[in-house]
Amino acid sequence: MQAMPDSNASGFSSDFNSSAMAPDAACPHSGHPSNPIIASLTMTLGILFNVVALIILIKAYTRFRRRSKATFLLFASSLVVTDLTGHVVPGGLVLRRYSMANMTTWDASTDPDSPCQFLGGCLVFFGLCPLFLGCAMAAERCLGVTKPLLHARLVSTARTKIALSMIWLLALCVALLPVFQLGDYTNQYPGTWCFIKVKDTNAKDLIFVMLFSGLAFGSLALAFICNTISGITLIRARLKNNSYSQRFSARSNDTEMVVQLVGIMVTSCICWSPLLVFSLMSATRSYSESHLSEEVACTYSKLMMTGVRMATCNQILDPWVYILLRRAVLRKIYRITKKQASFKGSTFRSIRWDVSYIRKSESLPGKKNSIRGSTGM
């Protein structure tokens, strides 16, 4: 008697088959990876953009060393340095795995080696650090906007450096949990990268995935709350009377920083949410079911590959958020837009004036007679 297929698995597969991420007929879990051009291009762009942003931040930090913005710039510089290191170290390991995988055939059942374990730990560490830093920056600005006197008393350069050390230490502790047998790193499709084990998971693997995703989502949620409070406070300050507005005239820097933080938060949400969601989906389903079909496992593998590519884009977009959302750049964009709008408006008004002038000239009887006389009629 032939065994009946699992209805849930078949339904899940049919849903994904109708999407763009559905597995094709040839979705092997063993084979050769694709060309490393995309990985090389992503790594190069990330390094270039982060170096440019770091130069701009260093120049700004020397100008605002003794102002309240210095703390924000120190956080932002640490974020860019973390993103830059997160491109160089894991990117080099990924390119090395590309070169090795093209000479040998990768098998999903192969036990991860030491470089694979190190790469998985790097992705977790350099994934959590930007999210933690974005959350800390949002909390610092929220305190500076809502309680400026308390912020001036509590926040200093020395304490900021201690906070940065604690953030990096926390992310490192999470990344090292597999060393203490809580979770594991394993090869991921198509064999060019390693990450948290999300297939054939046990209870420890599931806890590790939930911890990683929970910390990431928690950081994004806290950053959203802090940025919302800061934005509402700044809007209320703008709507107050003139004397109160003059008191808050120096907070134009706060507005610029909050706008940048909102941009960083939105970018992180868009880039990191797919990988976090796909990891939870894969680990939960793998833990609840004893064995996933090849088609479903292949679908999750492709989703994880898409998720990690989107997460990598976050390290490329973060420096551009700071570069483009500065006051100097926004003022130039505003002036250019205003000039274009005024030019279009003046052109439109001149065209309307010409049309109305022609109509009036044609309606004058003297004009008509002169035109008839000139034509001999």
C-alpha positions as CSV (number, residue, x, y, z in Angstrom):
1,M,0.0,0.0,0.0
2,Q,1.4,3.4,-1.0
3,A,1.8,5.9,1.8
4,M,-0.3,9.1,1.5
5,P,1.7,12.3,1.4
6,D,1.4,14.8,4.1
7,S,-1.4,17.2,3.3
8,N,0.2,20.1,5.2
9,A,3.5,19.7,3.4
10,S,1.8,19.4,0.0
11,G,-0.3,22.5,0.7
12,F,2.8,24.4,1.8
13,S,4.6,23.4,-1.3
14,S,1.8,24.3,-3.6
15,D,1.6,27.8,-2.0
16,F,5.2,28.4,-2.6
17,N,5.1,26.9,-6.1
18,S,2.9,29.8,-7.2
19,S,5.5,32.3,-6.0
20,A,8.7,33.5,-7.4
21,M,10.7,31.7,-4.8
22,A,9.3,28.3,-5.6
23,P,11.9,25.6,-6.1
24,D,12.4,24.5,-9.6
25,A,12.8,21.0,-10.8
26,A,16.5,21.1,-10.2
27,C,17.0,22.4,-6.7
28,P,19.8,20.1,-5.4
29,H,21.2,20.2,-1.9
30,S,24.4,19.0,-3.4
31,G,26.2,20.6,-6.3
32,H,28.3,23.6,-7.4
33,P,27.5,27.2,-6.3
34,S,26.9,30.0,-8.8
35,N,29.4,32.6,-9.9
36,P,30.8,34.8,-7.1
37,I,30.4,38.0,-9.0
38,I,27.4,39.2,-6.9
39,A,29.2,38.5,-3.7
40,S,32.4,40.3,-4.9
41,L,30.3,43.3,-6.1
42,T,28.4,43.5,-2.8
43,M,31.5,43.3,-0.8
44,T,33.3,46.0,-2.8
45,L,30.3,48.4,-2.7
46,G,29.9,47.9,1.0
47,I,33.5,48.7,1.7
48,L,33.5,51.7,-0.5
49,F,30.3,53.3,0.9
50,N,31.3,52.6,4.5
51,V,34.7,54.2,4.0
52,V,33.1,57.3,2.5
53,A,30.7,57.6,5.4
54,L,33.4,57.0,7.9
55,I,35.5,59.9,6.5
56,I,32.4,62.2,6.7
57,L,31.8,61.1,10.3
58,I,35.3,61.7,11.4
59,K,35.3,65.2,9.9
60,A,31.9,65.9,11.7
61,Y,33.2,64.5,15.0
62,T,36.1,66.9,15.0
63,R,33.7,69.8,14.6
64,F,31.2,68.7,17.2
65,R,33.6,67.2,19.7
66,R,32.3,69.3,22.6
67,R,28.6,69.4,21.7
68,S,25.7,67.0,22.3
69,K,26.0,65.7,18.8
70,A,29.4,64.2,19.6
71,T,27.8,61.2,21.3
72,F,25.6,60.5,18.3
73,L,28.6,60.8,16.0
74,L,30.5,58.4,18.1
75,F,27.7,55.9,17.9
76,A,27.3,56.4,14.2
77,S,31.1,56.0,13.6
78,S,31.0,52.7,15.6
79,L,28.1,51.6,13.5
80,V,30.0,52.3,10.2
81,V,33.1,50.6,11.5
82,T,31.1,47.6,12.5
83,D,29.4,47.5,9.1
84,L,32.8,47.9,7.4
85,T,34.3,45.0,9.4
86,G,31.2,43.0,8.8
87,H,31.9,43.3,5.0
88,V,35.6,42.6,5.1
89,V,35.7,39.5,7.4
90,P,32.6,37.5,6.4
91,G,33.0,38.7,2.8
92,G,36.5,37.3,2.6
93,L,35.4,34.0,4.1
94,V,32.5,33.7,1.6
95,L,34.7,34.3,-1.4
96,R,37.1,31.7,0.0
97,R,34.2,29.2,0.2
98,Y,33.2,30.1,-3.4
99,S,36.7,29.2,-4.6
100,M,36.8,26.0,-2.6
101,A,33.2,24.9,-3.5
102,N,33.9,25.4,-7.2
103,M,36.7,22.8,-7.0
104,T,34.7,20.3,-4.9
105,T,31.0,19.3,-4.7
106,W,29.2,20.5,-1.6
107,D,26.9,18.2,0.3
108,A,24.4,19.4,2.8
109,S,25.1,16.4,5.1
110,T,28.7,17.4,5.5
111,D,29.6,18.5,9.0
112,P,30.7,22.1,9.3
113,D,34.4,22.7,9.7
114,S,36.1,25.4,11.8
115,P,35.9,28.1,9.1
116,C,32.2,27.4,8.7
117,Q,31.7,27.8,12.4
118,F,33.6,31.0,12.4
119,L,31.7,32.4,9.5
120,G,28.4,31.6,11.2
121,G,29.5,33.3,14.3
122,C,30.6,36.4,12.3
123,L,27.2,36.6,10.6
124,V,25.4,36.5,14.0
125,F,27.8,39.0,15.6
126,F,27.8,41.5,12.7
127,G,24.1,41.0,12.4
128,L,23.2,41.8,15.9
129,C,25.7,44.7,16.4
130,P,24.1,47.2,14.0
131,L,20.6,46.4,15.4
132,F,21.9,46.9,19.0
133,L,23.7,50.1,18.0
134,G,20.6,51.5,16.2
135,C,18.6,50.8,19.3
136,A,21.2,52.5,21.6
137,M,21.4,55.5,19.3
138,A,17.6,55.9,19.3
139,A,17.5,55.6,23.1
140,E,20.3,58.2,23.5
141,R,18.5,60.7,21.2
142,C,15.2,60.1,23.0
143,L,16.8,61.0,26.3
144,G,18.5,64.0,24.8
145,V,15.3,65.3,23.2
146,T,12.9,64.7,26.1
147,K,15.2,65.2,29.1
148,P,18.1,67.4,27.9
149,L,19.4,68.2,31.4
150,L,19.4,64.6,32.5
151,H,21.1,63.7,29.2
152,A,23.8,66.3,29.8
153,R,24.4,64.9,33.3
154,L,24.4,61.2,32.5
155,V,25.8,60.9,29.0
156,S,29.5,61.4,28.4
157,T,32.1,60.2,26.0
158,A,33.6,57.8,28.5
159,R,30.2,56.3,29.3
160,T,29.4,56.1,25.6
161,K,32.5,54.0,25.0
162,I,31.5,51.7,27.9
163,A,28.1,51.3,26.3
164,L,29.7,50.4,23.0
165,S,31.9,47.8,24.7
166,M,28.8,46.3,26.4
167,I,27.0,46.1,23.1
168,W,29.8,44.4,21.3
169,L,30.3,42.0,24.2
170,L,26.6,41.1,24.3
171,A,26.6,40.3,20.6
172,L,29.8,38.3,21.0
173,C,28.3,36.3,23.8
174,V,25.3,35.4,21.6
175,A,27.5,34.4,18.7
176,L,29.6,32.2,21.0
177,L,26.6,30.2,22.4
178,P,27.2,27.2,20.0
179,V,30.6,26.8,21.7
180,F,28.7,26.0,24.9
181,Q,26.5,23.5,23.0
182,L,23.5,25.8,22.7
183,G,22.6,25.8,19.1
184,D,24.9,25.1,16.1
185,Y,26.2,26.6,12.9
186,T,25.9,24.6,9.7
187,N,26.4,24.9,5.9
188,Q,23.7,26.7,4.1
189,Y,22.5,26.4,0.5
190,P,24.3,26.6,-1.9
191,G,27.3,25.8,0.3
192,T,28.9,29.3,0.2
193,W,27.9,30.5,3.6
194,C,27.1,29.2,7.1
195,F,24.5,30.3,9.6
196,I,22.4,29.1,12.5
197,K,21.1,25.6,12.0
198,V,17.4,25.9,10.9
199,K,16.8,22.4,9.5
200,D,16.7,19.1,11.4
201,T,16.6,21.2,14.5
202,N,16.4,20.0,18.1
203,A,15.3,22.0,21.2
204,K,18.6,23.8,21.6
205,D,18.7,24.8,18.0
206,L,15.2,26.2,18.2
207,I,16.1,28.2,21.4
208,F,19.1,29.6,19.7
209,V,17.1,30.7,16.6
210,M,14.4,32.2,18.8
211,L,17.0,34.1,20.9
212,F,18.7,35.5,17.9
213,S,15.4,36.6,16.2
214,G,13.9,37.8,19.5
215,L,16.9,40.1,20.3
216,A,16.9,41.4,16.7
217,F,13.1,42.1,16.7
218,G,13.3,43.5,20.2
219,S,16.0,46.0,19.2
220,L,13.9,47.1,16.2
221,A,10.8,47.5,18.4
222,L,12.6,49.6,21.0
223,A,14.2,51.8,18.4
224,F,10.8,52.4,16.9
225,I,9.3,53.4,20.3
226,C,12.2,55.8,21.0
227,N,12.2,57.3,17.6
228,T,8.4,57.8,17.8
229,I,8.7,59.6,21.2
230,S,11.6,61.8,19.9
231,G,9.6,62.7,16.7
232,I,6.5,63.6,18.7
233,T,8.5,65.7,21.1
234,L,10.2,67.7,18.3
235,I,6.9,68.2,16.5
236,R,5.3,69.6,19.7
237,A,8.3,71.9,20.2
238,R,7.8,73.3,16.7
239,L,4.1,74.0,17.4
240,K,4.7,75.9,20.6
241,N,4.8,79.7,20.8
242,N,7.8,81.7,19.6
243,S,9.6,82.0,22.9
244,Y,9.4,78.3,23.4
245,S,10.5,77.7,19.8
246,Q,13.5,80.0,20.3
247,R,14.4,77.8,23.3
248,F,14.4,74.8,21.0
249,S,16.0,76.5,18.0
250,A,19.3,74.7,18.8
251,R,17.4,71.4,18.3
252,S,17.7,71.5,14.6
253,N,20.6,69.0,15.1
254,D,18.2,66.8,17.1
255,T,15.8,66.8,14.1
256,E,18.6,65.9,11.7
257,M,19.7,63.0,14.0
258,V,16.2,61.7,14.5
259,V,15.5,61.7,10.8
260,Q,18.7,59.7,10.3
261,L,17.8,57.3,13.0
262,V,14.3,56.7,11.4
263,G,16.1,56.0,8.1
264,I,18.4,53.5,9.7
265,M,15.5,51.9,11.5
266,V,13.4,51.6,8.4
267,T,16.3,50.2,6.4
268,S,17.1,47.6,9.1
269,C,13.5,46.5,9.3
270,I,13.2,46.0,5.5
271,C,16.6,44.3,5.2
272,W,16.6,42.0,8.3
273,S,13.0,41.0,8.7
274,P,13.0,38.4,5.9
275,L,16.0,36.5,7.3
276,L,14.6,36.6,10.8
277,V,11.1,35.5,9.7
278,F,12.4,32.7,7.4
279,S,14.8,31.4,10.1
280,L,11.9,31.2,12.6
281,M,9.7,29.5,10.0
282,S,12.3,27.0,9.0
283,A,13.4,26.1,12.5
284,T,9.9,25.8,13.9
285,R,8.6,23.7,11.1
286,S,11.7,21.5,11.2
287,Y,11.4,21.0,14.9
288,S,7.6,20.3,14.8
289,E,7.9,17.7,12.0
290,S,10.3,14.8,12.1
291,H,11.3,15.1,8.4
292,L,10.7,17.7,5.8
293,S,10.2,16.8,2.2
294,E,12.9,17.7,-0.3
295,E,10.8,20.2,-2.0
296,V,9.9,22.1,1.3
297,A,13.5,22.0,2.5
298,C,14.6,23.4,-0.8
299,T,12.1,26.2,-0.6
300,Y,13.3,27.2,2.9
301,S,16.9,27.0,1.6
302,K,16.2,29.5,-1.2
303,L,14.3,31.7,1.2
304,M,17.2,31.8,3.6
305,M,19.5,32.6,0.7
306,T,17.3,35.5,-0.3
307,G,17.1,36.7,3.4
308,V,20.8,36.8,3.9
309,R,21.3,38.7,0.7
310,M,18.8,41.3,1.8
311,A,20.5,41.5,5.3
312,T,23.8,42.1,3.5
313,C,22.2,45.1,1.8
314,N,21.6,46.7,5.2
315,Q,25.4,47.2,5.7
316,I,25.5,48.9,2.3
317,L,22.5,51.2,2.8
318,D,23.4,52.3,6.4
319,P,26.2,54.7,5.3
320,W,24.0,56.1,2.6
321,V,21.3,56.8,5.1
322,Y,23.7,59.0,7.0
323,I,25.3,60.6,3.9
324,L,22.0,61.5,2.2
325,L,20.0,62.6,5.3
326,R,22.4,65.3,6.5
327,R,21.1,68.8,6.7
328,A,23.6,70.1,4.1
329,V,22.4,67.5,1.5
330,L,18.7,68.0,2.4
331,R,19.1,71.8,2.0
332,K,20.7,71.4,-1.4
333,I,17.9,69.0,-2.5
334,Y,15.3,71.5,-1.2
335,R,16.9,74.4,-3.0
336,I,17.2,72.5,-6.3
337,T,13.6,71.4,-6.0
338,K,12.4,74.9,-5.1
339,K,14.3,76.3,-8.1
340,Q,12.8,73.7,-10.4
341,A,9.3,74.4,-9.1
342,S,9.8,78.2,-9.4
343,F,11.1,77.8,-13.0
344,K,8.2,75.6,-14.0
345,G,5.8,78.1,-12.4
346,S,7.4,81.1,-14.1
347,T,7.4,79.2,-17.4
348,F,3.7,78.3,-17.0
349,R,2.8,81.8,-16.1
350,S,4.6,83.2,-19.1
351,I,2.9,80.8,-21.4
352,R,-0.5,81.8,-19.9
353,W,0.4,85.5,-20.3
354,D,1.3,85.0,-24.0
355,V,-1.9,83.1,-24.7
356,S,-4.0,85.7,-23.0
357,Y,-2.2,88.5,-24.8
358,I,-2.7,86.9,-28.2
359,R,-6.4,86.4,-27.4
360,K,-6.8,90.0,-26.4
361,S,-5.0,91.3,-29.5
362,E,-7.2,89.2,-31.7
363,S,-10.3,90.5,-30.1
364,L,-9.4,94.2,-30.7
365,P,-11.2,95.7,-33.8
366,G,-8.3,97.9,-34.8
367,K,-6.1,94.9,-35.0
368,K,-8.6,93.0,-37.1
369,N,-8.9,96.0,-39.6
370,S,-5.2,96.4,-39.8
371,I,-4.8,92.7,-40.6
372,R,-7.6,92.8,-43.2
373,G,-6.0,95.9,-44.8
374,S,-2.6,94.3,-45.0
375,T,-4.1,91.3,-46.7
376,G,-6.0,93.4,-49.2
377,M,-9.5,92.2,-48.2
